[in-house]
Amino acid sequence: MKILIAYFSATNNTFKMAKYMNDILLNQKYQVFMLDLSKKENRVKIDLTIYDAVIMGFPVYSVRAPRICREWIKLLDGKNKKCSVFFTYGGFAKDPAHYYIQKLLKKQNFIVVSTAEFLAAHTFNKSGWKALSQRPSNKDYKKAEEYLDKTIKRFLGIDKEILKEFQKPIYSEEQLDQAEKFRFSIITELPNRGNNKCSMCGLCEKKCPTNAMDFKKGFPNRDKCIACFKCIEVCPDNILVTNDISNTWQKKLEMHKITCEDLDKFESKIYL
């Protein structure tokens, strides 16, 4: 069986899970092909007929898969091919990601057999938060093994069930589109080098998923930037920063009425 693993990963959380699954499948003698959707040149219409099944992996941005990934899916024709989706998220606001990805994939003629969500360090930790900095952990990878085992059985038809319908959320796509605009509400200064000394390698610009970063200027185009922090992740000089939001961390916990200890107890989940 030939399996495509298509994933978007800016700060490596989703990549870690995708690579872990890739290695397991290769050891089981499946043919696996990985497609990195953080590379803009890969987010084009592709022919899926050469694959027997597709696994997609996304971080949760504003309670859904990133918009650029949703736009990529709209280019595809699933042709009744079985697929599965997993999400990574930093402990907050991951619903209704599953409902809307299932809806979108069905519209594109995919048969969705399962989804999953895995805990991982929050993107905004790079700006001062302290959300799940040690995740994914062994228990998350263990859950990934279980997810993969159950998903492969559905791909092969050993388990003939498909994913149950998620309950329709109270927020419409139009409402979420409006909310998505507030992703920058506390990141008032997008990644920039300020007055820090830079080797001018240009990696931040080269790796930017949306061509937003200008390495010569040292800051991104705000209209293109999606605050994924890929540039911060890949910077070899470790000089790119945003405004410090550490003073909002406690407020975030209070708003969700949880503690750091509560967050650490969260579990990755599989949906079948």
SERO-4910 file (N, C-alpha, C, O; in steps of 0.05 Angstrom, whole numbers):
BEGIN
 pado doro    nc1    nc2    nc3   cac1   cac2   cac3    cc1    cc2    cc3    oc1    oc2    oc3
  Met    A     17    -24      0      0      0      0     17     25      0     37     27     15
  Lys    A     11     44    -17     25     69    -19      9     91     -4    -14     95     -9
  Ile    A     23    103     15     10    123     33     24    150     31     49    151     33
  Leu    A      8    170     26     19    198     26     14    210     54     -8    209     64
  Ile    A     35    221     66     32    237     90     38    266     83     61    274     79
  Ala    A     17    282     81     20    310     75     16    326    101     -4    323    115
  Tyr    A     36    343    107     35    356    133     45    385    131     61    392    114
  Phe    A     34    402    148     44    430    151     56    432    179     43    426    199
  Ser    A     81    441    180     94    444    206    113    467    206    132    467    192
  Ala    A    107    487    223    124    510    225    145    508    247    168    514    243
  Thr    A    136    498    270    154    496    293    160    467    300    169    461    322
  Asn    A    156    449    281    165    421    282    147    402    297    152    378    298
  Asn    A    126    412    310    109    394    325     95    373    307     96    349    312
  Thr    A     82    383    286     68    366    268     88    348    252     82    325    247
  Phe    A    111    359    246    132    343    232    140    320    249    144    298    239
  Lys    A    144    324    275    152    303    293    133    279    292    141    256    290
  Met    A    107    286    293     87    265    291     87    251    264     85    227    262
  Ala    A     88    268    243     88    257    215    112    238    211    110    217    199
  Lys    A    135    247    220    160    231    217    158    205    233    167    184    224
  Tyr    A    147    207    257    144    183    274    126    162    260    133    139    260
  Met    A    104    172    248     87    153    234    100    143    209     97    119    202
  Asn    A    114    160    195    128    152    171    148    129    177    148    109    162
  Asp    A    163    131    199    182    111    206    169     84    213    179     63    206
  Ile    A    146     86    227    132     61    234    122     47    209    125     23    207
  Leu    A    111     62    191    100     51    166    122     39    149    118     18    137
  Leu    A    144     53    148    167     42    132    176     15    144    183     -3    129
  Asn    A    177     14    171    186    -11    184    166    -34    179    173    -57    179
  Gln    A    141    -26    173    120    -46    167    119    -52    137    101    -66    128
  Lys    A    138    -41    122    141    -47     94    120    -33     76    116    -42     53
  Tyr    A    108    -12     86     91      4     69    108     24     53    129     31     62
  Gln    A     98     32     30    111     53     15     99     80     24     75     84     22
  Val    A    116     97     34    107    122     46    121    146     32    145    145     27
  Phe    A    105    166     27    115    190     14    107    214     31     83    218     37
  Met    A    126    231     39    120    254     55    120    279     39    137    284     22
  Leu    A    100    296     43     97    321     29     95    344     49     76    346     64
  Asp    A    115    362     48    117    384     67    102    408     56    111    421     37
  Leu    A     79    413     68     62    435     59     71    463     68     59    483     61
  Ser    A     91    463     85    102    490     92    118    502     69    124    525     69
  Lys    A    124    485     50    137    495     25    116    503      5    100    486     -3
  Lys    A    115    528     -2     94    539    -19     92    524    -45     70    520    -55
  Glu    A    115    515    -56    115    501    -81    101    474    -80     94    463   -101
  Asn    A     97    464    -56     83    438    -53     53    441    -50     38    421    -52
  Arg    A     44    466    -45     15    470    -42      2    475    -68     -9    497    -73
  Val    A      3    455    -86     -9    457   -112    -26    432   -117    -25    413   -101
  Lys    A    -42    433   -137    -59    410   -144    -41    386   -151    -23    388   -167
  Ile    A    -46    363   -138    -30    339   -143    -48    316   -151    -72    316   -144
  Asp    A    -36    297   -165    -51    273   -173    -49    252   -151    -27    243   -145
  Leu    A    -72    246   -139    -72    227   -116    -76    198   -125    -77    180   -108
  Thr    A    -79    194   -151    -86    167   -160    -63    147   -155    -68    123   -154
  Ile    A    -39    157   -152    -16    139   -147    -15    129   -118      0    111   -112
  Tyr    A    -32    141   -100    -32    133    -72    -57    117    -66    -78    121    -77
  Asp    A    -54     99    -47    -77     83    -38    -92     96    -16   -116     92    -12
  Ala    A    -79    113     -1    -91    127     22    -74    152     29    -51    154     21
  Val    A    -87    171     43    -74    196     50    -77    202     80    -99    200     90
  Ile    A    -55    210     92    -56    220    120    -48    249    118    -27    256    106
  Met    A    -63    267    131    -56    295    132    -52    304    160    -66    296    178
  Gly    A    -32    321    164    -26    330    191    -24    361    192    -10    373    175
  Phe    A    -39    373    210    -39    402    212    -38    412    241    -47    398    259
  Pro    A    -26    435    246    -29    448    272    -56    461    272    -69    465    252
  Val    A    -66    468    296    -91    482    299    -85    512    301    -72    521    320
  Tyr    A    -95    527    281    -92    556    281   -120    568    282   -137    563    264
  Ser    A   -127    583    303   -153    595    305   -175    574    302   -194    578    287
  Val    A   -172    553    317   -191    530    319   -196    514    294   -215    499    292
  Arg    A   -179    518    273   -181    502    249   -154    496    237   -134    507    247
  Ala    A   -153    479    217   -128    476    202   -121    503    190   -138    519    184
  Pro    A    -95    509    187    -87    535    175   -101    540    149   -106    522    133
  Arg    A   -108    565    145   -123    573    120   -108    564     95   -120    554     76
  Ile    A    -81    568     94    -67    560     70    -68    530     65    -66    522     42
  Cys    A    -72    514     85    -76    486     82   -104    479     73   -108    461     56
  Arg    A   -123    493     83   -151    489     74   -154    497     45   -168    484     30
  Glu    A   -140    518     36   -141    526      8   -127    505     -9   -136    500    -32
  Trp    A   -106    492      1    -93    471    -14   -112    447    -18   -114    436    -40
  Ile    A   -126    440      3   -145    417      1   -166    422    -20   -175    404    -34
  Lys    A   -174    447    -23   -195    454    -42   -186    450    -71   -202    449    -90
  Leu    A   -160    446    -75   -149    441   -102   -150    411   -109   -147    404   -132
  Leu    A   -156    394    -89   -154    366    -93   -180    353   -100   -202    363    -93
  Asp    A   -178    330   -113   -201    313   -118   -195    286   -105   -178    271   -115
  Gly    A   -209    280    -83   -203    255    -68   -211    230    -83   -200    209    -78
  Lys    A   -230    232   -102   -238    209   -118   -245    185   -100   -237    162   -106
  Asn    A   -259    190    -78   -267    169    -59   -244    154    -47   -246    130    -40
  Lys    A   -222    167    -44   -198    155    -32   -200    158     -1   -209    179      9
  Lys    A   -192    138     13   -193    139     42   -171    158     53   -148    158     43
  Cys    A   -178    173     73   -158    191     85   -163    194    115   -184    187    125
  Ser    A   -143    205    128   -145    210    157   -130    236    163   -112    244    148
  Val    A   -138    249    184   -125    275    192   -117    274    221   -133    264    238
  Phe    A    -94    284    227    -86    289    255    -79    318    259    -68    331    241
  Phe    A    -85    328    283    -78    355    290    -58    355    313    -57    337    329
  Thr    A    -42    376    314    -26    382    338    -36    409    349    -42    427    333
  Tyr    A    -36    411    375    -45    437    387    -33    440    415    -25    421    428
  Gly    A    -33    465    423    -19    472    448    -37    473    473    -30    487    492
  Gly    A    -59    459    472    -75    456    496   -100    474    497   -117    471    515
  Phe    A   -102    493    479   -124    511    479   -140    511    452   -128    508    431
  Ala    A   -166    513    454   -183    519    431   -177    503    406   -167    513    386
  Lys    A   -182    476    408   -177    459    384   -203    451    371   -203    438    350
  Asp    A   -226    459    382   -252    453    370   -262    479    357   -258    500    368
  Pro    A   -275    477    333   -285    453    319   -267    444    295   -278    440    274
  Ala    A   -241    442    300   -223    434    278   -232    408    264   -231    407    240
  His    A   -239    388    280   -246    362    268   -271    364    251   -272    352    229
  Tyr    A   -291    378    260   -316    381    245   -311    393    218   -320    383    197
  Tyr    A   -296    415    217   -293    430    192   -274    416    173   -277    418    149
  Ile    A   -254    401    183   -236    387    165   -251    363    153   -247    357    129
  Gln    A   -268    350    169   -284    328    158   -303    338    137   -306    326    115
  Lys    A   -316    361    142   -335    372    122   -320    379     96   -330    374     75
  Leu    A   -297    392     98   -282    400     75   -272    376     58   -275    376     34
  Leu    A   -262    356     72   -251    333     58   -273    317     44   -270    307     22
  Lys    A   -296    315     57   -319    301     44   -328    317     19   -335    305     -1
  Lys    A   -328    343     21   -335    359     -2   -315    355    -25   -323    357    -49
  Gln    A   -290    349    -19   -270    344    -39   -269    314    -47   -249    305    -59
  Asn    A   -289    299    -39   -292    271    -47   -272    252    -34   -264    232    -46
  Phe    A   -264    258    -10   -249    239      7   -267    224     25   -289    233     32
  Ile    A   -259    200     32   -273    184     53   -256    186     78   -234    174     79
  Val    A   -265    201     97   -250    205    122   -255    182    141   -278    178    150
  Val    A   -234    167    148   -238    144    165   -231    149    195   -240    134    212
  Ser    A   -216    170    200   -208    175    228   -195    203    230   -186    214    210
  Thr    A   -195    214    254   -179    238    260   -166    234    288   -174    216    303
  Ala    A   -148    251    294   -135    250    320   -124    278    327   -121    295    310
  Glu    A   -119    282    353   -107    307    362    -85    300    382    -88    284    400
  Phe    A    -62    313    379    -39    307    396    -29    333    409    -27    354    396
  Leu    A    -24    332    435    -14    355    450     15    361    442     31    343    437
  Ala    A     21    387    440     47    395    432     52    423    442     34    438    449
  Ala    A     78    431    443     85    458    453     71    479    437     71    478    412
  His    A     59    499    450     45    520    436     64    538    421     86    544    430
  Thr    A     55    546    397     71    564    380     79    590    396    102    599    393
  Phe    A     61    600    411     66    626    425     85    623    449     91    642    462
  Asn    A     94    598    454    116    595    474    140    611    465    156    619    482
  Lys    A    143    614    439    166    629    429    164    659    435    183    674    430
  Ser    A    140    667    444    136    695    451    133    699    481    128    721    491
  Gly    A    135    677    497    134    680    526    115    663    541    115    663    565
  Trp    A     97    648    527     79    630    541     94    605    550    117    601    543
  Lys    A     81    589    566     93    565    577     74    541    574     70    526    593
  Ala    A     62    538    551     41    518    546     53    492    535     62    491    512
  Leu    A     53    471    552     61    444    544     88    443    530     91    431    509
  Ser    A    107    456    542    134    458    530    148    431    527    167    428    511
  Gln    A    139    411    542    151    384    541    135    365    523    141    341    523
  Arg    A    115    375    509    100    357    492    107    362    463    115    384    456
  Pro    A    104    342    445     94    315    451    113    299    468    138    302    466
  Ser    A    102    282    485    117    265    502    113    236    494    100    230    474
  Asn    A    125    218    509    122    189    503     93    180    501     86    164    484
  Lys    A     77    191    519     49    182    518     34    192    493     15    180    484
  Asp    A     43    215    483     31    225    458     40    208    434     24    202    416
  Tyr    A     65    200    434     75    182    413     61    155    415     56    142    394
  Lys    A     56    146    439     42    121    443     14    122    431      5    103    418
  Lys    A      1    145    436    -26    149    425    -24    150    394    -43    141    380
  Ala    A     -3    161    384      1    162    355      3    134    343     -7    129    321
  Glu    A     17    116    357     19     89    348     -9     76    346    -15     62    327
  Glu    A    -25     81    367    -52     70    368    -69     81    345    -84     67    331
  Tyr    A    -67    107    341    -81    120    319    -73    108    292    -91    103    275
  Leu    A    -48    105    288    -38     94    263    -48     65    258    -56     58    236
  Asp    A    -47     49    279    -55     21    277    -85     20    269    -93      5    251
  Lys    A   -102     36    282   -130     35    277   -137     47    249   -155     38    236
  Thr    A   -121     67    242   -126     80    216   -118     61    193   -132     59    173
  Ile    A    -96     48    196    -87     29    175   -107      6    171   -112     -2    149
  Lys    A   -118     -3    193   -139    -24    191   -163    -14    175   -175    -30    160
  Arg    A   -169     11    177   -191     22    162   -183     27    133   -199     23    114
  Phe    A   -158     35    129   -148     38    101   -149     11     86   -157     10     63
  Leu    A   -142    -11    100   -141    -37     88   -168    -50     86   -171    -70     71
  Gly    A   -188    -40    100   -214    -52    100   -217    -74    120   -238    -87    120
  Ile    A   -197    -78    137   -200    -97    159   -222    -88    178   -238   -103    188
  Asp    A   -222    -61    183   -243    -48    197   -258    -31    176   -246    -13    165
  Lys    A   -282    -38    170   -297    -25    148   -312      0    156   -325     13    139
  Glu    A   -310      8    181   -323     32    191   -309     57    180   -285     56    173
  Ile    A   -323     79    180   -310    105    173   -316    124    196   -331    118    215
  Leu    A   -304    148    195   -307    167    217   -336    175    221   -350    182    202
  Lys    A   -345    175    246   -371    184    253   -373    214    249   -353    229    250
  Glu    A   -397    224    244   -401    253    240   -397    268    266   -407    260    287
  Phe    A   -382    290    265   -379    307    288   -403    325    291   -416    332    271
  Gln    A   -409    332    315   -432    350    320   -426    378    308   -404    389    311
  Lys    A   -446    389    295   -443    415    283   -438    436    305   -453    438    324
  Pro    A   -417    452    302   -410    472    322   -429    496    322   -444    500    302
  Ile    A   -428    511    343   -446    535    344   -436    558    327   -451    576    320
  Tyr    A   -409    557    320   -398    578    305   -396    571    275   -386    549    269
  Ser    A   -405    588    258   -405    582    229   -377    588    218   -360    600    232
  Glu    A   -372    579    194   -346    585    181   -342    615    178   -319    625    180
  Glu    A   -363    629    172   -361    658    169   -353    672    195   -337    691    195
  Gln    A   -364    662    217   -357    674    243   -328    667    250   -314    684    261
  Leu    A   -320    643    243   -292    635    248   -272    651    231   -250    656    239
  Asp    A   -281    657    206   -265    673    188   -259    700    201   -237    711    199
  Gln    A   -280    712    214   -276    737    227   -258    735    251   -240    752    256
  Ala    A   -262    713    267   -245    709    290   -216    704    283   -198    711    298
  Glu    A   -212    692    260   -184    686    250   -167    711    247   -143    710    250
  Lys    A   -181    734    243   -167    759    239   -153    768    265   -136    786    264
  Phe    A   -162    757    288   -151    766    313   -128    749    323   -120    751    346
  Arg    A   -117    732    305    -94    715    313    -71    732    322    -55    724    339
  Phe    A    -70    757    311    -48    775    318    -54    793    342    -38    811    348
  Ser    A    -76    788    355    -85    808    375    -65    813    397    -62    836    406
  Ile    A    -50    793    405    -29    798    426     -1    797    415     18    806    428
  Ile    A      2    788    390     28    789    376     28    815    361     23    815    337
  Thr    A     34    837    374     34    863    362     59    868    345     59    885    327
  Glu    A     80    854    352    105    857    336    111    829    325    119    811    339
  Leu    A    107    826    299    113    800    286    143    795    286    159    814    291
  Pro    A    151    770    281    180    764    283    198    784    268    193    790    245
  Asn    A    218    794    282    236    813    271    263    811    285    265    800    307
  Arg    A    284    821    273    310    819    285    318    844    301    338    844    315
  Gly    A    302    865    299    308    889    313    336    899    307    343    902    284
  Asn    A    351    904    328    379    913    324    399    890    328    423    895    330
  Asn    A    389    865    329    407    842    333    424    837    309    416    842    286
  Lys    A    448    828    313    467    823    292    459    798    277    453    777    289
  Cys    A    458    799    251    448    777    234    469    769    214    484    786    203
  Ser    A    471    743    209    491    733    190    481    736    161    496    731    142
  Met    A    456    744    158    443    749    132    443    724    114    449    726     90
  Cys    A    437    702    127    437    676    112    412    674     94    412    660     74
  Gly    A    391    689    101    366    689     85    348    665     90    328    662     75
  Leu    A    355    648    109    339    624    114    310    631    123    292    616    115
  Cys    A    307    652    138    280    659    147    262    666    123    238    658    124
  Glu    A    272    679    104    257    685     80    252    660     63    230    656     53
  Lys    A    273    644     59    271    620     43    251    600     54    237    588     38
  Lys    A    249    598     80    232    578     93    204    588     99    187    572    107
  Cys    A    199    614     96    173    625    103    151    612     85    153    613     61
  Pro    A    131    601     97    110    587     82     93    605     64     81    595     45
  Thr    A     93    631     70     76    649     55     91    671     40     80    691     31
  Asn    A    118    669     39    135    689     27    131    716     40    132    737     27
  Ala    A    126    716     66    121    741     80    147    754     90    149    779     91
  Met    A    167    738     97    191    749    109    210    762     89    214    751     67
  Asp    A    221    785     96    241    799     80    266    799     96    269    815    115
  Phe    A    285    782     90    309    779    107    327    804    107    341    810    126
  Lys    A    326    819     85    342    844     84    331    865    102    346    879    115
  Lys    A    304    867    104    292    886    122    292    876    150    293    891    170
  Gly    A    290    849    153    290    837    180    263    835    192    261    831    216
  Phe    A    241    838    177    214    835    187    196    827    164    203    830    140
  Pro    A    172    816    170    154    805    149    134    826    140    129    846    152
  Asn    A    121    819    117     98    833    107     74    825    125     67    801    125
  Arg    A     62    844    139     41    837    158     16    825    144      2    809    155
  Asp    A     11    832    119    -12    822    104     -8    793     96    -27    779     91
  Lys    A     17    784     94     23    757     86     29    738    110     24    714    109
  Cys    A     39    749    131     48    733    154     24    720    168      4    733    172
  Ile    A     28    694    175      6    680    190     15    673    218      2    657    231
  Ala    A     36    686    228     46    681    255     51    652    261     44    642    283
  Cys    A     62    638    242     68    609    246     95    606    260    100    585    273
  Phe    A    112    627    259    139    628    272    159    608    260    178    600    273
  Lys    A    154    601    235    174    584    221    201    598    220    222    585    223
  Cys    A    201    624    216    226    639    214    241    638    240    266    636    239
  Ile    A    227    640    262    241    638    288    253    611    292    275    608    302
  Glu    A    238    591    284    246    563    287    272    557    271    289    542    281
  Val    A    275    568    247    297    560    230    321    579    232    342    573    222
  Cys    A    318    601    246    339    621    247    364    610    261    363    603    285
  Pro    A    387    607    247    411    595    259    424    614    279    439    606    297
  Asp    A    418    640    277    429    660    295    412    664    320    421    677    339
  Asn    A    388    653    319    370    655    342    365    684    351    367    690    375
  Ile    A    359    701    331    357    729    338    329    740    332    322    763    340
  Leu    A    312    725    318    285    735    312    267    734    336    266    713    350
  Val    A    253    755    342    236    756    365    209    770    358    207    783    338
  Thr    A    190    766    376    165    782    374    164    799    400    182    799    416
  Asn    A    142    813    403    138    826    429    135    804    451    125    783    446
  Asp    A    143    810    474    142    791    497    114    790    508    103    811    518
  Ile    A    101    767    506     73    764    516     72    748    542     51    738    550
  Ser    A     95    745    556     95    729    580     76    740    601     66    724    618
  Asn    A     71    766    601     52    777    621     23    770    615      6    774    632
  Thr    A     18    758    592    -10    749    586    -15    720    593    -37    710    591
  Trp    A      7    705    600      5    677    605    -15    670    627    -32    653    624
  Gln    A    -11    683    650    -28    678    673    -57    685    666    -76    672    675
  Lys    A    -61    707    651    -88    715    643   -101    694    625   -125    689    627
  Lys    A    -84    682    608    -94    661    591   -104    637    607   -126    626    602
  Leu    A    -89    629    627    -97    607    644   -123    614    659   -141    597    662
  Glu    A   -124    638    669   -148    646    685   -173    647    667   -195    640    675
  Met    A   -169    656    642   -192    657    623   -203    629    618   -227    626    616
  His    A   -185    609    616   -194    582    611   -199    566    637   -207    543    637
  Lys    A   -195    580    660   -200    568    686   -185    542    690   -196    522    700
  Ile    A   -159    542    683   -142    519    686   -115    528    697   -109    552    698
  Thr    A    -98    509    705    -71    514    714    -52    499    695    -60    484    678
  Cys    A    -26    505    699     -6    490    683     -7    461    689     -3    444    671
  Glu    A    -13    454    714    -16    426    721    -39    413    707    -38    390    698
  Asp    A    -61    427    704    -84    417    689    -77    412    660    -84    391    649
  Leu    A    -62    431    648    -54    428    620    -37    402    617    -41    387    597
  Asp    A    -19    398    635     -1    375    633    -16    348    634     -7    328    625
  Lys    A    -40    349    645    -56    325    648    -73    319    623    -85    298    620
  Phe    A    -74    338    604    -89    334    580    -79    310    565    -55    304    565
  Glu    A    -96    296    551    -89    272    536    -94    276    506   -113    289    498
  Ser    A    -77    264    490    -81    263    462   -105    244    457   -109    225    473
  Lys    A   -120    248    435   -144    233    430   -146    223    402   -135    235    383
  Ile    A   -161    202    398   -167    190    372   -197    191    368   -212    186    386
  Tyr    A   -206    197    344   -234    197    337   -239    178    314   -225    179    293
  Leu    A   -258    160    318   -263    139    298   -293    139    289   -301    122    273
***
